[in-house]
């Protein structure tokens, strides 16, 4: 799955949160923190790709780069699932889960931070 595909649910979830919660998002610090976590993990993954590219995309670095990307994506997906699970409007939560979490991956199903292959 490409980066744009991973970012699209974040954009939709942010828009849904703004529409449903109107001005109450500030009071929902846990929700905004989870969206911030998603963005941070996506930024980390983008930085890994850029650094790898700037370093000449050495084949010897591939395993570490793949691990870093998998870890970033797993963290983003886990934070995104936590955002959806803790969304105060359950109808909107179920709708976002159905539309945006199509991968079927359950949060916590992959241990993050494991060693390289």
C-alpha positions as CSV (number, residue, x, y, z in Angstrom):
1,X,0.0,0.0,0.0
2,X,1.4,3.4,-1.0
3,X,1.9,6.4,1.2
4,X,-1.0,8.3,-0.5
5,X,-3.2,5.4,0.3
6,X,-2.1,5.5,3.9
7,X,-2.6,9.3,4.1
8,X,-6.1,9.4,2.7
9,X,-7.8,7.9,5.7
10,X,-6.0,10.5,7.9
11,X,-7.5,13.3,5.8
12,X,-11.0,11.8,5.8
13,X,-10.9,11.1,9.6
14,X,-9.7,14.6,10.3
15,X,-12.6,16.0,8.2
16,X,-15.1,13.8,9.9
17,X,-13.8,14.8,13.3
18,X,-14.1,18.5,12.4
19,X,-17.7,18.0,11.0
20,X,-19.0,15.9,13.9
21,X,-17.2,17.5,16.8
22,X,-17.4,21.1,15.5
23,X,-15.5,23.1,18.1
24,X,-15.2,20.3,20.7
25,X,-12.0,18.8,19.2
26,X,-9.9,20.8,21.6
27,X,-11.6,19.1,24.5
28,X,-10.9,15.7,22.9
29,X,-7.2,15.9,23.4
30,X,-6.8,12.1,23.2
31,X,-8.3,12.1,19.7
32,X,-6.2,15.0,18.4
33,X,-3.1,13.3,20.0
34,X,-3.9,10.1,18.1
35,X,-4.2,11.9,14.8
36,X,-0.9,13.6,15.7
37,X,0.6,10.2,16.3
38,X,-0.5,9.0,12.9
39,X,1.0,12.1,11.2
40,X,4.3,11.6,13.2
41,X,4.6,8.0,12.1
42,X,3.9,8.9,8.4
43,X,6.4,11.7,8.7
44,X,9.0,9.3,10.1
45,X,8.4,6.8,7.3
46,X,8.7,9.6,4.7
47,X,12.0,10.7,6.3
48,X,13.4,7.2,6.1
49,X,12.6,7.0,2.4
50,X,14.1,10.4,1.7
51,X,17.3,9.6,3.7
52,X,17.6,6.2,1.9
53,X,17.2,7.9,-1.5
54,X,19.6,10.7,-0.6
55,X,22.2,8.1,0.5
56,X,22.0,6.5,-3.0
57,X,19.5,3.7,-2.1
58,X,22.3,1.3,-1.1
59,X,21.2,-2.4,-1.3
60,X,22.8,-3.2,2.0
61,X,20.5,-0.7,3.8
62,X,17.3,-2.3,2.3
63,X,16.5,-4.6,5.3
64,X,16.8,-1.7,7.8
65,X,14.8,0.6,5.6
66,X,12.0,-2.0,5.2
67,X,11.9,-2.6,8.9
68,X,11.7,1.1,9.7
69,X,8.9,1.6,7.1
70,X,7.0,-1.5,8.5
71,X,7.4,-0.1,12.0
72,X,6.2,3.3,11.0
73,X,3.2,2.0,9.1
74,X,2.3,-0.4,12.0
75,X,2.5,2.5,14.5
76,X,0.4,4.8,12.2
77,X,-2.2,2.1,11.7
78,X,-2.4,1.3,15.5
79,X,-2.7,5.0,16.4
80,X,-5.4,5.4,13.7
81,X,-7.3,2.4,15.0
82,X,-7.1,3.9,18.6
83,X,-8.5,7.2,17.2
84,X,-11.4,5.4,15.6
85,X,-12.1,3.2,18.6
86,X,-12.2,6.3,21.0
87,X,-14.3,8.5,18.7
88,X,-17.2,9.7,20.9
89,X,-19.9,9.3,18.2
90,X,-20.2,5.6,17.8
91,X,-22.1,5.8,14.5
92,X,-19.3,7.9,13.0
93,X,-16.8,5.5,14.6
94,X,-18.3,2.5,13.0
95,X,-18.7,4.2,9.7
96,X,-15.0,5.3,9.7
97,X,-13.9,1.8,10.7
98,X,-15.9,0.2,7.9
99,X,-14.7,2.7,5.3
100,X,-11.1,3.4,6.3
101,X,-9.8,0.3,8.1
102,X,-10.3,-2.1,5.2
103,X,-7.0,-3.9,5.7
104,X,-8.6,-6.1,8.4
105,X,-5.6,-5.7,10.6
106,X,-6.4,-5.7,14.2
107,X,-4.5,-3.2,16.4
108,X,-1.7,-4.9,18.3
109,X,-1.6,-7.9,15.9
110,X,2.0,-7.1,15.0
111,X,4.6,-6.4,17.6
112,X,6.2,-3.1,16.9
113,X,9.8,-2.5,17.4
114,X,10.9,-6.0,16.7
115,X,14.3,-6.8,15.2
116,X,15.4,-6.7,11.6
117,X,14.9,-9.7,9.4
